[in-house]
Amino acid sequence: MERLAKSMGHAEDERDFAALAEKLKTAFNRTFLDPQTHTYRGKTQCGYVLALKFGLVPDDQRDAVIANLVDDIMIKNHGHLSVGLIGMQWLMQTLTDIGRPDVAWTIATQTTRPSWGYMLSKGATTIWERWDCDTRDPGMNSEALLMQAGNMDAWLYQTLAGIRPDPEAQGFKKIIIKPEVVGDLTWVKASYDSVHGRISSEWHQSVGQFDLRVTIPANTTATVYLPTKDIKYVTESGQPAVQSTGVKFLRMENGAAVFEVAGGKYEFKSDK
């Protein structure tokens, strides 16, 4: 509500909602957070993920809470998720947002229960309503809807292909292209038909090199991230990216060169 009020220019409403959000955050953490162990009540993956996703974790607790979430996934559950319908909606992209897309990739590529790979190994052609549909009574009951697709499909587009809407604009008027290179992936190809036109992202990587082809609709702009150590190692259509028409270098950020591009098709290459 604070963000909506800001976008509409309602400054007083923006201040009121910001103050209310802070009160709710304080009350939430007073009730559910143990600051000594950096855990939320129940110590569940879902509890950690929801607190992180919605900005409820205090700054001085954030790193420790993230560590507890990662430990629960990678150690306690041996690289598996343990969420149901609510947690699944936010788990994968939140792991990316906190800087651990590698953990999300570990979850996505599991083949033992509970996982999507396990379902495939059992001949599933759609996602089950329960992680363990093959081992429990198939009849419906109060625990039947433990999970559904959640945001797994969105994560494939948003993290692996890197196609995301810029929250500073509406309806993909501004676009973010920020692919994450994880695991043993060597290429990804995806497209999304937005209200402004098709957005596409296709990348390939080999030893020391990253190639990215993007299509940005007319009358929109995009922020594009290229993994590289230095801007001088990035080209677009065979020439230095900083000299390419429609391409503006913005900054270096966490091992990536960041560009703003206008609508059009681009072929970036970078040395990692």
TORGURO-145068 format. One line per 2 residues: for each residue x, y, z of N, C-alpha, C. Coordinates in steps of 0.2 Angstrom, whole numbers, plus 5000, padded with zeros to 4 digits. Atoms other than C-alpha are relative to their C-alpha. Layout:
! residues N
X/Y/Z/X/Y/Z/X/Y/Z | ...
***
This chain:
! residues 272
5004/4994/5000/5000/5000/5000/5004/5006/5000 | 4995/4994/5001/5015/5012/5003/5002/5001/4993
4997/4999/5007/5022/5009/4986/4994/5002/4995 | 5006/4998/5004/5004/5011/4978/4999/5007/5001
5001/4993/4999/5002/5027/4987/5005/5005/4997 | 4995/4996/5003/5019/5033/4981/4999/5001/4993
5000/4999/5008/5016/5029/4963/4994/5004/4998 | 5006/4996/5002/4999/5039/4964/5002/5007/5003
4998/4993/4998/5008/5054/4972/4996/5002/5007 | 5004/4999/4993/4998/5052/4989/5005/5000/5005
4994/5000/4996/5012/5058/5000/4997/4998/5008 | 5003/5001/4993/5001/5058/5016/4998/4992/5001
5001/5007/5000/4995/5040/5013/5006/4996/5000 | 4994/5004/5000/5012/5034/5009/5003/5000/5007
4997/4999/4993/5018/5041/5026/4996/4995/5005 | 5004/5004/4996/5004/5033/5035/5001/4992/4999
4999/5007/5001/5006/5016/5027/5007/4998/5002 | 4993/5002/4998/5025/5016/5030/5000/5000/5008
5000/5000/4993/5022/5020/5049/4996/4993/5002 | 5004/5006/4998/5009/5006/5050/5004/4993/4999
4995/5005/5002/5021/4994/5041/5005/4999/5005 | 4995/5000/4995/5034/4998/5054/4997/4997/5006
5003/5003/4994/5022/4994/5068/4999/4993/5000 | 5001/5007/5001/5017/4978/5061/5006/4996/5000
4994/5003/5000/5035/4973/5058/5003/4999/5007 | 4998/5000/4993/5039/4977/5076/4996/4995/5004
5005/5005/4996/5024/4967/5083/5001/4993/4997 | 4998/5007/5003/5028/4952/5071/5006/4997/5003
4993/5003/4997/5046/4950/5077/4999/4999/5008 | 5001/5001/4993/5041/4953/5095/4996/4993/5002
5004/5006/4999/5029/4939/5094/5003/4993/4997 | 4998/5006/5004/5038/4926/5082/5007/4999/5000
4992/5001/5001/5057/4930/5082/5003/4999/5006 | 4996/5001/4995/5069/4923/5094/5007/5003/4998
4994/4997/5003/5084/4935/5092/5006/4997/5003 | 4995/5003/4998/5095/4924/5102/5002/4994/4995
4998/5006/5004/5094/4909/5090/4999/5002/4993 | 5001/4998/5006/5089/4919/5075/4995/4996/4996
5005/5005/5003/5074/4908/5072/4993/5003/5001 | 5007/4998/4999/5056/4911/5069/4996/4994/5003
5003/5005/4996/5043/4901/5079/4998/4994/4995 | 5001/5006/5004/5042/4883/5072/5006/4998/4996
4994/5001/5003/5059/4885/5064/4999/4996/4993 | 5002/5004/5006/5051/4880/5047/5003/5004/4994
4998/4996/5006/5057/4885/5029/4995/5005/4998 | 5006/4995/5002/5040/4893/5026/5001/5006/5004
5000/4995/4995/5042/4904/5042/5006/5005/4998 | 4994/4996/5002/5060/4910/5036/4998/5004/4994
5001/4997/5007/5055/4913/5018/4995/5006/5000 | 5005/4995/5000/5039/4923/5022/5003/5007/5003
4997/4995/4997/5049/4934/5034/5005/5004/4996 | 4996/4997/5004/5062/4937/5022/4997/5003/4994
5003/4997/5006/5051/4940/5007/4997/5006/5001 | 5003/4994/4999/5041/4953/5015/5003/5005/5004
4996/4995/4997/5055/4963/5023/4999/5000/5007 | 5001/5000/4993/5051/4958/5041/5006/4999/5004
4994/5002/4996/5068/4952/5046/5004/5006/5002 | 4995/4995/4998/5078/4965/5056/5006/5000/4997
4993/5000/5003/5094/4971/5048/5005/4996/5003 | 4994/5004/4996/5105/4964/5062/4999/4993/5000
5002/5007/4999/5096/4947/5061/5000/4997/4993 | 5002/5003/5007/5095/4945/5042/5005/4995/4998
4995/5005/5003/5112/4936/5038/4999/4993/5004 | 5001/5006/4996/5109/4924/5053/4993/4996/4998
5006/5004/5003/5091/4920/5047/5001/4997/4994 | 4998/5003/5006/5097/4917/5030/5004/4994/5001
4996/5006/4999/5110/4905/5036/4996/4994/5003 | 5005/5005/4998/5096/4896/5046/4996/4997/4995
5004/5003/5005/5086/4894/5031/5004/4996/4995 | 4996/5004/5005/5100/4888/5020/5002/4993/5004
4998/5006/4996/5105/4876/5034/4994/4995/5000 | 5006/5004/5000/5087/4869/5035/5000/4996/4994
5001/5003/5006/5087/4866/5017/5006/4995/4998 | 4994/5004/5003/5105/4859/5013/5002/4995/5005
4997/5005/4995/5109/4850/5030/4994/4996/5002 | 5005/5003/4997/5093/4846/5039/4996/4996/4995
5004/5004/5005/5083/4841/5023/5004/4998/4994 | 4996/5003/5005/5098/4836/5012/4998/5003/4993
5001/4997/5007/5095/4849/4998/4993/5000/4998 | 5007/5000/5002/5076/4847/4998/4996/5005/5004
5005/4995/4997/5061/4859/5002/4996/4996/5005 | 5005/5003/4995/5049/4856/5016/4994/5004/5001
5005/4996/4999/5036/4868/5012/4994/4997/4996 | 5006/5002/5003/5018/4867/5007/4997/5005/4995
5003/4995/5004/5006/4878/4997/5002/5007/5001 | 4998/4993/4998/5010/4894/5006/5007/5002/4998
4992/4999/5001/5029/4893/5006/5002/4999/4993 | 4998/5001/5007/5030/4886/4989/4999/5006/4995
5001/4994/5004/5023/4902/4982/5006/5005/5000 | 4995/4995/4999/5038/4912/4988/5007/4997/5000
4994/5003/4998/5052/4899/4991/5006/5002/4995 | 4995/5000/5005/5062/4899/4975/5002/5007/4998
4998/4994/5002/5062/4917/4970/5003/5004/5006 | 4997/4997/4994/5066/4922/4988/5007/4998/5001
4993/5003/5000/5081/4911/4988/5005/5004/4995 | 4996/4996/5005/5087/4921/4972/5001/5007/5003
5000/4993/4998/5083/4938/4980/5005/5000/5006 | 4995/4999/4995/5094/4934/4995/5007/4998/4998
4994/5001/5003/5108/4929/4984/5002/4992/5000 | 4999/5007/5000/5106/4910/4985/4996/4996/4994
5003/5004/5005/5100/4904/4968/5003/4993/4999 | 4997/5006/5001/5112/4890/4969/4996/4995/5005
5004/5004/4995/5101/4883/4984/4994/4998/4996 | 5007/5001/5004/5085/4885/4973/5002/4995/4995
4998/5004/5005/5094/4876/4959/5001/4993/5003 | 5000/5007/4997/5098/4861/4971/4994/4997/5001
5007/5002/4999/5080/4860/4976/4997/4998/4993 | 5004/5001/5007/5074/4861/4957/5003/4994/4997
4997/5006/5003/5086/4847/4952/5000/4993/5004 | 5000/5006/4996/5082/4834/4965/4996/4995/4997
5004/5006/5003/5075/4817/4960/4998/4996/5005 | 5003/5004/4995/5071/4810/4977/4995/5004/5003
5005/4997/4997/5056/4814/4987/5002/5004/5006 | 5005/4997/5004/5050/4827/4990/5003/5005/4994
4997/4996/5005/5054/4835/4973/4996/4999/4993 | 5003/5001/5007/5047/4838/4955/5003/4994/4996
4997/5006/5003/5060/4826/4949/4998/4993/5002 | 5003/5007/4997/5053/4812/4960/4994/4999/4996
5006/5001/5003/5036/4815/4952/5001/4998/4993 | 4999/5002/5006/5043/4814/4935/5003/4992/4999
4998/5007/5000/5052/4797/4939/4995/4995/5001 | 5006/5005/4999/5035/4790/4944/4995/5001/4995
5004/5000/5006/5028/4794/4927/4995/5006/5000 | 5004/4995/5000/5019/4810/4932/5000/5005/4994
5000/4996/5006/5013/4821/4918/4997/5007/5002 | 5002/4994/4997/5006/4835/4929/5003/5000/5007
4998/5000/4993/5011/4841/4946/4995/4998/5005 | 5004/5003/4995/5004/4831/4960/4997/5006/5005
5003/4995/4995/4993/4840/4974/5004/4999/5006 | 4997/5002/4994/5004/4831/4987/5007/4998/4998
4993/5002/5002/5023/4829/4987/5001/4992/5000 | 5000/5008/5000/5020/4810/4992/4994/4997/4998
5006/5003/5002/5005/4806/4982/5000/4993/4999 | 4999/5007/5002/5012/4789/4978/5000/4996/5006
4999/5004/4994/5014/4784/4996/4995/5000/5005 | 5006/4999/4996/4998/4790/5004/4994/4998/4997
5007/5002/5003/4980/4785/5003/4998/5006/4995 | 5002/4995/5005/4974/4794/4987/4994/5004/5001
5006/4997/4998/4958/4799/4995/5001/5008/5002 | 4999/4993/4998/4955/4818/4998/4999/5000/5008
5000/4999/4993/4957/4824/5016/5002/5007/5002 | 4998/4994/4998/4961/4839/5026/5007/5002/4998
4993/4998/5002/4980/4838/5021/5001/4999/4993 | 4999/5002/5007/4977/4834/5003/5003/5005/4996
4998/4995/5004/4982/4851/4996/5007/5003/5003 | 4994/4997/4997/5000/4852/5003/5004/5004/4996
4997/4996/5004/5007/4859/4988/4997/5000/4993 | 5002/4999/5007/5004/4865/4970/5006/5003/4996
4994/4997/5004/5015/4873/4956/5004/5005/5004 | 4996/4994/4997/5019/4888/4967/5003/5004/4995
4997/4996/5005/5031/4899/4958/5006/4997/4997 | 4995/5004/5004/5042/4886/4951/5001/5002/4993
5000/4998/5007/5037/4891/4933/5003/5007/5000 | 4998/4993/5000/5040/4909/4937/5007/5001/5001
4993/5000/4999/5057/4906/4944/5004/4998/4994 | 4997/5002/5006/5062/4898/4928/5001/5006/4996
5000/4994/5004/5058/4914/4919/5004/5006/5003 | 4997/4995/4997/5064/4926/4932/5007/4999/5002
4993/5001/4998/5080/4918/4938/5004/4997/4995 | 4995/5003/5005/5087/4907/4925/5000/5004/4993
5000/4996/5006/5081/4917/4910/5001/5007/5002 | 4999/4993/4998/5082/4933/4920/4995/5005/4998
5005/4995/5003/5066/4941/4913/4996/5002/5006 | 5004/4998/4994/5058/4952/4927/4997/5007/4998
5002/4994/5001/5047/4967/4927/5004/5005/5005 | 4997/4995/4995/5055/4983/4935/4995/5003/5004
5006/4998/4995/5045/4987/4951/4999/5008/4999 | 5001/4992/5000/5048/5006/4947/4995/5002/4994
5005/4998/5005/5036/5005/4932/4994/4995/5000 | 5005/5005/5001/5020/4996/4927/5000/4996/4994
5001/5004/5006/5016/4982/4915/5006/4999/4996 | 4994/5001/5004/5034/4979/4909/5002/5006/4996
4998/4994/5004/5036/4997/4903/5008/5000/5001 | 4993/5001/4999/5053/4994/4911/5002/4993/5002
4999/5007/4999/5061/4977/4911/5007/4999/5003 | 4994/5002/4997/5075/4969/4920/5002/4993/4997
4997/5006/5003/5086/4956/4911/5006/4998/5004 | 4994/5001/4995/5097/4948/4925/5000/4992/5001
5000/5007/5000/5100/4929/4921/5005/4998/5006 | 4995/5003/4995/5108/4919/4935/5003/4993/4997
4997/5006/5003/5121/4906/4930/5001/4995/5006 | 5000/5004/4994/5119/4891/4942/5001/4993/4998
4999/5007/5001/5124/4873/4943/5004/4998/4994 | 4997/5002/5006/5129/4864/4927/4997/5003/4994
5003/4998/5005/5118/4874/4916/5005/5004/4995 | 4996/4997/5005/5126/4879/4899/4996/5005/4996
5004/4995/5004/5111/4888/4891/4993/5000/5002 | 5007/4999/4999/5094/4895/4893/4997/5004/4995
5004/4996/5005/5081/4901/4881/4993/5001/5002 | 5006/4999/4997/5065/4909/4886/4997/5007/4997
5003/4994/5002/5052/4922/4880/4994/5001/5004 | 5006/4999/4996/5037/4931/4888/4997/5006/4995
5004/4995/5004/5023/4940/4878/4997/5005/5005 | 5003/4995/4996/5020/4956/4888/4995/5004/4996
5005/4996/5003/5007/4969/4884/5004/5005/4995 | 4996/4996/5004/5021/4979/4875/5003/4996/4994
4997/5004/5006/5027/4964/4864/5004/4995/5004 | 4996/5006/4997/5038/4949/4866/5007/5002/5003
4993/4999/4997/5053/4950/4878/5003/4993/5000 | 4996/5007/5000/5066/4936/4875/5007/5001/5003
4993/5000/4997/5082/4931/4884/5003/4993/4998 | 4996/5007/5002/5094/4917/4877/5007/5001/5002
4993/5000/4998/5111/4914/4885/5003/4993/4999 | 4996/5006/5001/5125/4902/4882/5006/5002/5004
4993/4999/4997/5141/4900/4892/5004/4994/4998 | 4995/5005/5001/5157/4891/4889/5006/5002/5004
4994/4998/4995/5174/4892/4898/5002/5007/4999 | 4998/4993/5001/5177/4910/4901/4996/5005/4996
5004/4995/5004/5163/4917/4890/4993/4999/5001 | 5007/5000/4999/5145/4922/4892/4997/5004/4994
5003/4997/5005/5134/4926/4877/4993/5001/5002 | 5007/4999/4998/5117/4934/4879/4997/5004/4994
5004/4997/5005/5104/4938/4866/4993/5002/5003 | 5007/4997/4997/5089/4949/4871/4996/5004/4995
5005/4996/5004/5074/4956/4863/4996/5004/5004 | 5004/4996/4995/5066/4971/4871/4995/5004/4995
5005/4997/5004/5049/4978/4864/5001/5007/4999 | 4999/4993/5002/5048/4995/4856/4996/5004/5006
5003/4995/4995/5043/5010/4868/5001/4997/5007 | 4998/5002/4993/5051/5001/4883/5007/5000/5001
4993/5000/4999/5068/5001/4891/5001/4994/5005 | 4998/5006/4996/5078/4987/4900/5006/5001/5003
4993/5000/4997/5092/4985/4912/5002/4993/5000 | 4997/5007/5002/5103/4971/4907/5007/4999/5004
4994/5002/4996/5116/4962/4918/5004/4995/4996 | 4996/5005/5003/5131/4954/4910/5006/4998/5005
4995/5002/4996/5143/4944/4921/5007/5001/4997 | 4993/4998/5003/5161/4951/4918/5004/5003/5006
4995/4997/4995/5176/4957/4928/5001/5007/4998 | 4999/4993/5002/5177/4973/4918/4996/5002/4994
5004/4998/5005/5167/4983/4906/5003/4999/4993 | 4996/5001/5006/5181/4982/4893/4999/4993/4996
5001/5006/5002/5177/4964/4891/4993/4998/4997 | 5007/5001/5002/5159/4966/4885/4999/5004/4993
5001/4998/5006/5154/4968/4867/4993/4999/4998 | 5007/5001/5002/5137/4970/4858/5000/5001/4992
5000/5000/5007/5135/4965/4840/5007/5001/4997 | 4993/5000/5003/5154/4963/4838/5004/5007/5002
4996/4994/4998/5159/4981/4845/5000/5001/5007 | 5000/4999/4993/5163/4987/4862/4993/5003/5002
5007/4999/4998/5146/4988/4871/4999/5008/5002 | 5001/4993/4998/5149/5006/4877/4999/5005/4993
5001/4997/5007/5149/5011/4858/4994/4998/4996 | 5005/5003/5004/5134/5002/4853/4994/5005/5001
5006/4995/5000/5118/5012/4848/4995/4997/5004 | 5006/5002/4996/5104/5011/4860/5002/4996/5007
4997/5003/4994/5116/5004/4874/5003/5006/5004 | 4997/4995/4996/5121/5015/4889/5002/4996/5006
4997/5004/4995/5133/5008/4902/4998/5004/5007 | 5002/4996/4994/5127/5012/4920/5005/4999/5006
4996/5001/4995/5138/5004/4932/5003/4992/5000 | 4998/5007/4999/5148/4988/4938/4996/4998/5007
5004/5002/4994/5138/4978/4952/5001/4993/5001 | 4999/5007/4998/5143/4962/4960/5002/4995/4995
4997/5004/5005/5153/4955/4946/4996/5000/4994 | 5003/5000/5006/5142/4961/4932/5000/5007/4998
5001/4993/5003/5141/4976/4920/4993/5001/4999 | 5008/4999/5001/5124/4984/4920/4999/5005/4995
5002/4996/5005/5117/4992/4905/4993/5002/5000 | 5006/4998/5002/5102/5002/4900/4999/5000/4992
5001/5001/5007/5095/4997/4883/4993/5003/4998 | 5006/4998/5003/5081/5004/4872/4997/4994/4997
5003/5006/5004/5069/4993/4862/5004/4998/4994 | 4996/5002/5005/5077/4982/4850/5003/4993/5001
4996/5006/4999/5088/4966/4848/5007/5001/5001 | 4993/4999/4998/5105/4964/4856/5003/4994/5000
4996/5006/4999/5119/4951/4855/5006/5002/5004 | 4995/4998/4996/5130/4954/4870/5005/4994/5001
4995/5005/4999/5147/4944/4873/5004/5003/5006 | 4996/4998/4995/5157/4945/4889/5005/4995/5002
4995/5005/4997/5173/4937/4896/4999/5000/5007 | 5002/5001/4992/5169/4931/4914/5007/5000/5003
***
